[in-house]
Amino acid sequence: MPEGLAVLKWDDELGPVVTAKTPKGLKLGLDPTTSMRVYGIATLGETEEAQRPGFSSLPFPDFKLAVYYGGLNMHLKGLPSMVFLVLGTDEDPDAYKDALPEIATQIFLNAEGNAYTALVPKLYKQISRYTHMTPEQRQASVVNDPVRRAILQSLMKRGSILSTDLEQLIFEEVGKKIDVEMVLRPLVKMGIITTGWVEGLSSEVVHLTRAILIQRTIPADTVKQLRSGYASTDVAKQYISSTKRYHKEYIARLRMNLHETVWHEAEELARIILDFDSYDIIQLLRKGPQIQSSIPALLDLKESVVKKKIRELEKSNITITIADDEGIKHVFLKCNPEVLTVYPEWLVERTVDLYNEEDIQSRQAVHYLEQLKINHPSNVSAKSKEAL
Protein backbone atom coordinates (compact mmCIF):
# COMPACT_ATOMS: atom_id res chain seq x y z
CA MET A 1 0.00 0.00 0.00
CA PRO A 2 1.42 3.45 -0.91
CA GLU A 3 2.46 5.77 1.92
CA GLY A 4 0.09 8.50 0.77
CA LEU A 5 -1.37 10.65 -1.99
CA ALA A 6 -0.94 14.40 -2.49
CA VAL A 7 -2.26 16.99 -4.94
CA LEU A 8 -0.21 20.05 -5.89
CA LYS A 9 -0.69 23.24 -7.85
CA TRP A 10 1.68 26.00 -8.90
CA ASP A 11 1.75 29.34 -7.10
CA ASP A 12 3.74 32.11 -8.81
CA GLU A 13 5.09 33.32 -5.45
CA LEU A 14 5.43 30.11 -3.46
CA GLY A 15 6.09 27.57 -6.19
CA PRO A 16 4.51 24.10 -5.80
CA VAL A 17 1.85 24.10 -3.09
CA VAL A 18 0.19 21.02 -1.59
CA THR A 19 -3.58 21.57 -1.79
CA ALA A 20 -4.76 18.17 -0.53
CA LYS A 21 -3.16 15.07 0.93
CA THR A 22 -3.98 11.84 2.67
CA PRO A 23 -3.23 10.75 5.31
CA LYS A 24 -3.32 14.19 6.89
CA GLY A 25 0.04 13.72 8.57
CA LEU A 26 1.84 12.86 5.29
CA LYS A 27 5.15 14.72 4.99
CA LEU A 28 7.39 12.31 3.10
CA GLY A 29 8.25 13.65 -0.35
CA LEU A 30 6.32 16.89 0.13
CA ASP A 31 9.11 19.15 1.33
CA PRO A 32 9.66 22.27 -0.84
CA THR A 33 12.97 21.03 -2.26
CA THR A 34 11.56 17.71 -3.47
CA SER A 35 8.33 19.11 -4.85
CA MET A 36 10.20 21.87 -6.70
CA ARG A 37 12.56 19.32 -8.21
CA VAL A 38 9.69 17.11 -9.42
CA TYR A 39 7.73 20.08 -10.73
CA GLY A 40 10.80 21.34 -12.53
CA ILE A 41 11.36 18.03 -14.30
CA ALA A 42 7.72 17.90 -15.45
CA THR A 43 7.67 21.48 -16.69
CA LEU A 44 11.01 21.77 -18.46
CA GLY A 45 9.33 22.72 -21.74
CA GLU A 46 7.69 26.08 -22.29
CA THR A 47 5.02 25.01 -24.75
CA GLU A 48 1.86 23.00 -24.29
CA GLU A 49 3.26 20.34 -26.64
CA ALA A 50 6.37 19.98 -24.47
CA GLN A 51 4.35 19.87 -21.27
CA ARG A 52 1.81 17.24 -22.16
CA PRO A 53 0.11 15.24 -19.42
CA GLY A 54 2.11 12.21 -18.42
CA PHE A 55 3.28 9.69 -15.83
CA SER A 56 6.79 9.63 -14.40
CA SER A 57 8.60 8.19 -11.40
CA LEU A 58 11.54 9.32 -9.31
CA PRO A 59 13.63 7.36 -6.78
CA PHE A 60 14.92 8.96 -3.56
CA PRO A 61 17.04 7.44 -0.77
CA ASP A 62 14.09 6.87 1.61
CA PHE A 63 11.09 6.70 -0.76
CA LYS A 64 9.90 6.74 -4.35
CA LEU A 65 7.40 8.98 -6.11
CA ALA A 66 4.94 8.03 -8.82
CA VAL A 67 3.89 11.32 -10.42
CA TYR A 68 1.18 12.36 -12.83
CA TYR A 69 1.35 15.83 -14.38
CA GLY A 70 -1.87 17.27 -15.81
CA GLY A 71 -0.19 19.46 -18.42
CA LEU A 72 0.56 23.12 -19.13
CA ASN A 73 -3.09 24.05 -19.63
CA MET A 74 -4.04 23.25 -16.02
CA HIS A 75 -0.78 24.70 -14.74
CA LEU A 76 -1.45 28.10 -16.35
CA LYS A 77 -5.01 28.19 -15.02
CA GLY A 78 -3.75 27.89 -11.47
CA LEU A 79 -5.61 24.60 -11.02
CA PRO A 80 -4.22 21.46 -9.37
CA SER A 81 -1.92 20.03 -12.00
CA MET A 82 0.17 17.34 -10.30
CA VAL A 83 -0.55 14.28 -8.21
CA PHE A 84 2.12 12.55 -6.12
CA LEU A 85 1.85 8.96 -4.98
CA VAL A 86 4.42 8.38 -2.23
CA LEU A 87 5.82 4.85 -2.20
CA GLY A 88 8.19 2.81 -0.07
CA THR A 89 11.65 1.99 -1.41
CA ASP A 90 10.63 -1.61 -2.15
CA GLU A 91 7.61 -0.67 -4.30
CA ASP A 92 7.59 -0.47 -8.11
CA PRO A 93 6.14 2.85 -9.34
CA ASP A 94 5.28 1.26 -12.70
CA ALA A 95 2.65 -0.85 -10.91
CA TYR A 96 0.62 2.38 -10.71
CA LYS A 97 1.20 3.45 -14.32
CA ASP A 98 -2.46 2.87 -15.23
CA ALA A 99 -4.02 3.57 -11.83
CA LEU A 100 -2.48 6.96 -11.08
CA PRO A 101 -3.50 8.70 -14.36
CA GLU A 102 -7.11 7.56 -13.83
CA ILE A 103 -7.13 8.68 -10.18
CA ALA A 104 -5.53 12.00 -11.18
CA THR A 105 -8.12 12.48 -13.94
CA GLN A 106 -10.93 12.17 -11.40
CA ILE A 107 -9.19 14.82 -9.29
CA PHE A 108 -8.63 17.17 -12.22
CA LEU A 109 -12.22 16.79 -13.43
CA ASN A 110 -13.33 18.09 -10.03
CA ALA A 111 -10.64 20.76 -9.73
CA GLU A 112 -12.86 23.84 -9.93
CA GLY A 113 -14.40 24.79 -6.62
CA ASN A 114 -12.02 22.43 -4.80
CA ALA A 115 -14.57 19.63 -5.01
CA TYR A 116 -11.70 17.17 -5.39
CA THR A 117 -10.46 17.64 -1.80
CA ALA A 118 -13.29 15.48 -0.44
CA LEU A 119 -12.50 12.78 -3.03
CA VAL A 120 -8.79 12.39 -2.24
CA PRO A 121 -9.12 9.99 0.77
CA LYS A 122 -11.59 7.79 -1.11
CA LEU A 123 -9.46 7.71 -4.28
CA TYR A 124 -6.39 6.84 -2.21
CA LYS A 125 -8.16 3.80 -0.78
CA GLN A 126 -9.17 2.72 -4.28
CA ILE A 127 -5.77 3.00 -5.89
CA SER A 128 -4.29 -0.26 -4.61
CA ARG A 129 -7.42 -2.11 -5.71
CA TYR A 130 -7.26 -0.43 -9.11
CA THR A 131 -3.92 -2.13 -9.74
CA HIS A 132 -5.67 -5.49 -9.34
CA MET A 133 -8.55 -4.75 -11.69
CA THR A 134 -9.19 -7.19 -14.51
CA PRO A 135 -9.38 -5.83 -18.08
CA GLU A 136 -13.16 -6.26 -17.82
CA GLN A 137 -13.28 -4.05 -14.72
CA ARG A 138 -11.15 -1.38 -16.39
CA GLN A 139 -13.58 -1.30 -19.29
CA ALA A 140 -16.49 -1.13 -16.83
CA SER A 141 -14.84 1.86 -15.14
CA VAL A 142 -15.12 3.75 -18.44
CA VAL A 143 -18.85 2.98 -18.65
CA ASN A 144 -19.28 3.92 -14.99
CA ASP A 145 -17.95 7.44 -15.55
CA PRO A 146 -20.95 9.69 -16.47
CA VAL A 147 -18.96 11.90 -18.85
CA ARG A 148 -17.38 9.02 -20.77
CA ARG A 149 -20.68 7.17 -20.76
CA ALA A 150 -22.34 10.16 -22.46
CA ILE A 151 -19.53 10.26 -25.03
CA LEU A 152 -19.89 6.55 -25.79
CA GLN A 153 -23.66 6.84 -26.13
CA SER A 154 -23.28 9.68 -28.62
CA LEU A 155 -20.55 7.95 -30.61
CA MET A 156 -22.51 4.69 -30.80
CA LYS A 157 -25.28 6.66 -32.53
CA ARG A 158 -23.12 8.87 -34.78
CA GLY A 159 -19.73 7.16 -34.97
CA SER A 160 -17.76 10.36 -35.57
CA ILE A 161 -17.86 13.76 -33.92
CA LEU A 162 -15.79 16.94 -34.01
CA SER A 163 -13.79 17.66 -30.87
CA THR A 164 -15.49 21.05 -30.51
CA ASP A 165 -18.92 19.42 -30.62
CA LEU A 166 -17.71 16.91 -28.05
CA GLU A 167 -16.64 19.75 -25.77
CA GLN A 168 -20.19 21.09 -25.94
CA LEU A 169 -21.56 17.62 -25.19
CA ILE A 170 -19.34 17.36 -22.11
CA PHE A 171 -20.33 20.85 -21.02
CA GLU A 172 -24.00 19.89 -21.21
CA GLU A 173 -23.28 16.72 -19.23
CA VAL A 174 -21.24 18.20 -16.36
CA GLY A 175 -22.05 21.91 -16.58
CA LYS A 176 -18.48 23.08 -17.09
CA LYS A 177 -15.65 23.03 -19.61
CA ILE A 178 -13.01 20.39 -19.03
CA ASP A 179 -9.97 19.02 -20.84
CA VAL A 180 -11.38 16.77 -23.58
CA GLU A 181 -8.04 15.05 -24.18
CA MET A 182 -7.87 14.07 -20.51
CA VAL A 183 -11.33 12.50 -20.65
CA LEU A 184 -10.63 10.63 -23.90
CA ARG A 185 -7.17 9.29 -23.00
CA PRO A 186 -8.31 5.93 -21.53
CA LEU A 187 -10.63 5.36 -24.49
CA VAL A 188 -7.75 5.89 -26.93
CA LYS A 189 -5.49 3.58 -24.91
CA MET A 190 -8.13 0.83 -24.93
CA GLY A 191 -8.59 1.14 -28.69
CA ILE A 192 -12.21 2.27 -28.30
CA ILE A 193 -11.70 5.53 -30.20
CA THR A 194 -9.18 7.20 -32.47
CA THR A 195 -8.54 10.91 -32.78
CA GLY A 196 -6.89 12.94 -35.51
CA TRP A 197 -6.95 15.95 -37.77
CA VAL A 198 -8.78 15.93 -41.08
CA GLU A 199 -7.84 18.50 -43.70
CA GLY A 200 -10.45 21.23 -44.02
CA LEU A 201 -12.09 20.64 -40.64
CA SER A 202 -11.87 23.20 -37.84
CA SER A 203 -10.99 20.79 -35.03
CA GLU A 204 -9.81 17.28 -34.34
CA VAL A 205 -12.21 14.44 -35.09
CA VAL A 206 -13.08 11.66 -32.65
CA HIS A 207 -14.03 8.30 -34.21
CA LEU A 208 -15.52 5.24 -32.50
CA THR A 209 -13.66 2.09 -33.57
CA ARG A 210 -14.91 -0.33 -30.89
CA ALA A 211 -18.18 -0.10 -28.96
CA ILE A 212 -18.34 -1.01 -25.26
CA LEU A 213 -21.47 -2.78 -24.08
CA ILE A 214 -22.42 -4.39 -20.79
CA GLN A 215 -24.89 -7.12 -21.59
CA ARG A 216 -26.62 -9.85 -19.64
CA THR A 217 -25.65 -13.17 -21.19
CA ILE A 218 -26.95 -16.67 -20.47
CA PRO A 219 -24.62 -18.48 -17.99
CA ALA A 220 -23.94 -21.46 -20.25
CA ASP A 221 -21.61 -23.26 -17.80
CA THR A 222 -24.32 -23.20 -15.12
CA VAL A 223 -26.91 -24.63 -17.49
CA LYS A 224 -24.44 -27.33 -18.58
CA GLN A 225 -23.72 -28.36 -14.98
CA LEU A 226 -27.41 -28.55 -14.15
CA ARG A 227 -28.03 -30.78 -17.14
CA SER A 228 -25.14 -32.96 -15.97
CA GLY A 229 -26.90 -33.58 -12.65
CA TYR A 230 -25.40 -30.93 -10.34
CA ALA A 231 -28.68 -30.54 -8.41
CA SER A 232 -32.02 -32.30 -8.02
CA THR A 233 -34.55 -32.26 -10.84
CA ASP A 234 -36.81 -29.90 -8.86
CA VAL A 235 -33.99 -27.36 -8.27
CA ALA A 236 -32.94 -27.57 -11.92
CA LYS A 237 -36.51 -27.00 -13.12
CA GLN A 238 -36.93 -23.95 -10.85
CA TYR A 239 -33.67 -22.46 -12.14
CA ILE A 240 -34.29 -23.17 -15.83
CA SER A 241 -37.85 -21.83 -15.65
CA SER A 242 -36.89 -18.59 -13.89
CA THR A 243 -33.80 -17.93 -16.01
CA LYS A 244 -35.50 -18.79 -19.30
CA ARG A 245 -38.40 -16.43 -18.54
CA TYR A 246 -36.05 -13.58 -17.60
CA HIS A 247 -33.82 -13.90 -20.67
CA LYS A 248 -36.79 -14.19 -23.00
CA GLU A 249 -38.04 -10.81 -21.73
CA TYR A 250 -34.53 -9.33 -21.88
CA ILE A 251 -33.93 -10.43 -25.49
CA ALA A 252 -37.32 -8.99 -26.44
CA ARG A 253 -36.27 -5.64 -24.98
CA LEU A 254 -32.95 -5.78 -26.85
CA ARG A 255 -34.72 -6.43 -30.14
CA MET A 256 -37.19 -3.61 -29.54
CA ASN A 257 -34.52 -1.01 -28.75
CA LEU A 258 -30.94 -2.23 -28.39
CA HIS A 259 -29.43 1.17 -27.57
CA GLU A 260 -31.96 2.12 -24.90
CA THR A 261 -31.96 -1.33 -23.25
CA VAL A 262 -28.16 -1.55 -23.03
CA TRP A 263 -27.67 1.95 -21.65
CA HIS A 264 -30.69 1.93 -19.36
CA GLU A 265 -28.88 -0.31 -16.89
CA ALA A 266 -25.24 0.25 -17.92
CA GLU A 267 -24.45 2.36 -14.86
CA GLU A 268 -25.92 -0.21 -12.45
CA LEU A 269 -24.09 -3.15 -14.05
CA ALA A 270 -20.80 -1.22 -14.20
CA ARG A 271 -21.11 -0.34 -10.52
CA ILE A 272 -21.67 -4.01 -9.63
CA ILE A 273 -18.64 -5.14 -11.66
CA LEU A 274 -16.52 -2.49 -9.95
CA ASP A 275 -17.62 -3.64 -6.48
CA PHE A 276 -14.81 -6.08 -5.70
CA ASP A 277 -16.80 -8.30 -3.31
CA SER A 278 -19.74 -8.57 -5.72
CA TYR A 279 -17.37 -9.19 -8.62
CA ASP A 280 -15.56 -11.97 -6.73
CA ILE A 281 -18.92 -13.70 -6.17
CA ILE A 282 -19.81 -13.31 -9.87
CA GLN A 283 -16.42 -14.68 -10.90
CA LEU A 284 -16.90 -17.70 -8.64
CA LEU A 285 -20.43 -18.34 -9.94
CA ARG A 286 -19.24 -18.07 -13.54
CA LYS A 287 -17.47 -21.38 -12.87
CA GLY A 288 -20.74 -22.92 -11.73
CA PRO A 289 -23.36 -22.97 -8.94
CA GLN A 290 -22.20 -22.84 -5.31
CA ILE A 291 -23.64 -23.79 -1.93
CA GLN A 292 -24.20 -20.44 -0.21
CA SER A 293 -22.62 -21.52 3.09
CA SER A 294 -19.40 -22.46 1.26
CA ILE A 295 -18.88 -19.09 -0.45
CA PRO A 296 -17.39 -17.14 2.53
CA ALA A 297 -14.51 -19.60 2.91
CA LEU A 298 -13.90 -19.86 -0.84
CA LEU A 299 -13.60 -16.06 -1.17
CA ASP A 300 -12.20 -15.26 2.28
CA LEU A 301 -15.18 -12.99 3.01
CA LYS A 302 -17.32 -12.61 6.10
CA GLU A 303 -20.60 -14.49 5.98
CA SER A 304 -22.52 -11.25 6.59
CA VAL A 305 -20.79 -9.62 3.60
CA VAL A 306 -21.61 -12.57 1.33
CA LYS A 307 -25.28 -12.55 2.37
CA LYS A 308 -25.54 -8.80 1.81
CA LYS A 309 -23.91 -8.96 -1.63
CA ILE A 310 -26.04 -11.90 -2.74
CA ARG A 311 -29.18 -9.98 -1.74
CA GLU A 312 -27.99 -7.04 -3.84
CA LEU A 313 -27.16 -9.29 -6.79
CA GLU A 314 -30.55 -10.97 -6.59
CA LYS A 315 -32.26 -7.58 -6.55
CA SER A 316 -30.37 -6.77 -9.77
CA ASN A 317 -31.44 -10.10 -11.35
CA ILE A 318 -27.87 -11.38 -11.52
CA THR A 319 -28.15 -14.29 -9.08
CA ILE A 320 -30.89 -16.58 -7.85
CA THR A 321 -30.88 -18.70 -4.67
CA ILE A 322 -32.79 -21.99 -4.55
CA ALA A 323 -33.07 -24.34 -1.58
CA ASP A 324 -33.13 -28.09 -2.20
CA ASP A 325 -35.23 -30.70 -0.36
CA GLU A 326 -32.77 -30.72 2.54
CA GLY A 327 -32.92 -26.94 2.94
CA ILE A 328 -29.43 -26.37 1.51
CA LYS A 329 -29.27 -23.06 -0.36
CA HIS A 330 -27.64 -23.10 -3.80
CA VAL A 331 -26.62 -19.84 -5.48
CA PHE A 332 -26.72 -19.61 -9.29
CA LEU A 333 -25.98 -16.95 -11.87
CA LYS A 334 -29.32 -15.91 -13.28
CA CYS A 335 -27.51 -13.88 -15.90
CA ASN A 336 -23.86 -13.14 -16.53
CA PRO A 337 -23.08 -9.38 -16.72
CA GLU A 338 -20.33 -9.19 -19.33
CA VAL A 339 -18.41 -6.20 -20.65
CA LEU A 340 -18.07 -6.65 -24.39
CA THR A 341 -16.23 -4.65 -27.02
CA VAL A 342 -17.66 -5.07 -30.50
CA TYR A 343 -16.84 -3.76 -33.93
CA PRO A 344 -19.47 -1.06 -34.74
CA GLU A 345 -20.49 -2.46 -38.10
CA TRP A 346 -23.83 -0.63 -38.01
CA LEU A 347 -22.00 2.70 -38.19
CA VAL A 348 -20.84 2.07 -41.76
CA GLU A 349 -24.39 2.45 -43.09
CA ARG A 350 -25.15 5.14 -40.51
CA THR A 351 -22.19 7.25 -41.70
CA VAL A 352 -23.42 7.02 -45.30
CA ASP A 353 -26.89 8.11 -44.16
CA LEU A 354 -25.48 11.07 -42.21
CA TYR A 355 -23.50 12.13 -45.30
CA ASN A 356 -26.56 11.86 -47.57
CA GLU A 357 -28.54 13.91 -45.04
CA GLU A 358 -25.69 16.50 -45.07
CA ASP A 359 -25.30 16.01 -41.32
CA ILE A 360 -21.60 15.17 -41.65
CA GLN A 361 -18.95 16.63 -43.96
CA SER A 362 -17.68 14.43 -46.79
CA ARG A 363 -14.04 14.51 -45.63
CA GLN A 364 -15.06 13.51 -42.12
CA ALA A 365 -17.23 10.68 -43.43
CA VAL A 366 -14.47 9.35 -45.72
CA HIS A 367 -11.88 9.56 -42.95
CA TYR A 368 -14.13 7.69 -40.54
CA LEU A 369 -14.90 4.93 -43.05
CA GLU A 370 -11.14 4.57 -43.60
CA GLN A 371 -10.63 4.24 -39.83
CA LEU A 372 -13.36 1.61 -39.63
CA LYS A 373 -11.65 -0.32 -42.42
CA ILE A 374 -8.26 -0.12 -40.70
CA ASN A 375 -9.74 -1.26 -37.41
CA HIS A 376 -11.90 -4.06 -38.85
CA PRO A 377 -11.23 -7.30 -36.92
CA SER A 378 -9.84 -9.01 -40.04
CA ASN A 379 -7.24 -6.27 -40.53
CA VAL A 380 -6.37 -6.11 -36.83
CA SER A 381 -5.86 -9.90 -36.75
CA ALA A 382 -3.64 -9.75 -39.82
CA LYS A 383 -1.49 -7.05 -38.24
CA SER A 384 -1.18 -9.06 -35.03
CA LYS A 385 0.02 -12.11 -36.99
CA GLU A 386 2.57 -9.99 -38.86
CA ALA A 387 3.88 -8.62 -35.57
CA LEU A 388 4.48 -12.18 -34.35
Order of alpha helices (4+ residues) and beta strands (2+ residues): beta-beta-alpha-beta-beta-alpha-beta-alpha-alpha-alpha-alpha-beta-alpha-alpha-beta-beta-beta-alpha-alpha-alpha-alpha-alpha-beta-alpha-alpha-beta-beta-beta-alpha-alpha-alpha
